[in-house]
Amino acid sequence: MGKVLCPRCGGLGYLERRCRGEHAYVYVVHRERGRVSKCYLGAESYDYVERFNALGLAGLADEGRFERYAAELVARLTASQLAKLKELVEARLAELRV
């Protein structure tokens, strides 16, 4: 696999997956002038949290996670909650246009 842009520090590095017991964790490994550093991007899956909040949570390595979270939340909202959310979205869009 080639170099990736680290979402945590912005530097270039390589993805690394490390297993500890039954869990896997994702890092970006940076190598510069003989020095090695790592940025933690999160667990590959969040089993414990997902038992209580089934949103499909993911670590920083997953760039599409926010859209998936929003879609999952919207699917669960009532009509009145959606109306409030619509106001928030419209206010945010107005901020972005300025």
C-alpha positions as CSV (number, residue, x, y, z in Angstrom):
1,M,0.0,0.0,0.0
2,G,1.3,3.5,-0.8
3,K,1.6,6.5,1.4
4,V,-1.5,8.1,2.9
5,L,-2.2,11.6,4.2
6,C,-2.7,11.4,8.0
7,P,-6.0,12.8,9.1
8,R,-4.6,13.6,12.5
9,C,-1.4,15.5,11.8
10,G,-1.5,16.0,8.0
11,G,1.8,14.3,7.4
12,L,2.5,11.4,5.0
13,G,2.8,7.9,6.3
14,Y,1.7,4.3,6.0
15,L,-1.4,2.6,7.5
16,E,-0.7,0.0,10.1
17,R,-3.2,-2.3,11.7
18,R,-2.3,-3.8,15.1
19,C,-4.2,-6.5,16.9
20,R,-4.4,-6.8,20.6
21,G,-6.5,-9.7,21.7
22,E,-9.8,-9.7,19.7
23,H,-9.5,-6.0,18.8
24,A,-7.7,-4.3,15.9
25,Y,-6.4,-0.7,15.9
26,V,-5.3,1.6,13.1
27,Y,-2.3,3.9,13.0
28,V,-0.5,6.0,10.5
29,V,3.3,5.3,10.8
30,H,5.5,8.3,10.0
31,R,9.2,7.7,9.2
32,E,11.4,10.8,9.0
33,R,15.2,10.8,9.2
34,G,15.4,7.5,10.9
35,R,12.7,8.5,13.4
36,V,9.5,6.6,13.6
37,S,6.3,8.1,15.1
38,K,2.7,6.9,15.0
39,C,-0.7,8.7,15.0
40,Y,-3.6,6.7,16.4
41,L,-6.6,6.7,14.2
42,G,-8.9,4.6,16.2
43,A,-10.2,1.1,16.6
44,E,-11.2,-0.8,13.5
45,S,-14.6,-1.4,15.1
46,Y,-16.3,-0.2,18.2
47,D,-18.0,-3.4,19.4
48,Y,-18.9,-2.3,23.0
49,V,-20.2,1.1,22.0
50,E,-22.2,-0.3,19.1
51,R,-24.2,-2.5,21.5
52,F,-25.9,0.7,22.9
53,N,-25.6,3.1,19.9
54,A,-25.8,1.2,16.6
55,L,-24.5,4.0,14.3
56,G,-21.7,2.1,12.6
57,L,-19.0,4.1,14.5
58,A,-15.5,4.2,12.8
59,G,-12.1,5.7,13.4
60,L,-10.4,8.5,11.6
61,A,-9.3,6.3,8.8
62,D,-12.9,6.1,7.5
63,E,-13.5,9.4,5.6
64,G,-17.2,8.7,4.9
65,R,-18.1,8.1,8.5
66,F,-19.9,11.4,9.2
67,E,-22.3,11.1,6.2
68,R,-23.2,7.5,7.4
69,Y,-23.7,8.7,10.9
70,A,-26.0,11.5,9.8
71,A,-28.0,9.2,7.5
72,E,-28.5,6.7,10.3
73,L,-29.6,9.4,12.8
74,V,-32.0,11.0,10.3
75,A,-33.6,7.6,9.8
76,R,-34.4,7.5,13.5
77,L,-35.8,11.0,14.1
78,T,-39.4,11.9,14.5
79,A,-41.1,14.6,12.4
80,S,-40.7,17.3,15.1
81,Q,-37.0,16.3,15.5
82,L,-36.5,16.5,11.8
83,A,-38.0,20.0,11.7
84,K,-35.5,21.2,14.3
85,L,-32.7,19.5,12.4
86,K,-33.8,21.2,9.2
87,E,-33.4,24.6,11.0
88,L,-29.9,23.7,12.1
89,V,-28.9,22.5,8.6
90,E,-30.3,25.7,7.0
91,A,-28.4,27.9,9.6
92,R,-25.2,26.0,8.9
93,L,-25.6,26.3,5.1
94,A,-26.1,30.1,5.6
95,E,-22.9,30.2,7.5
96,L,-21.0,28.4,4.8
97,R,-22.3,30.8,2.1
98,V,-20.9,33.9,3.9
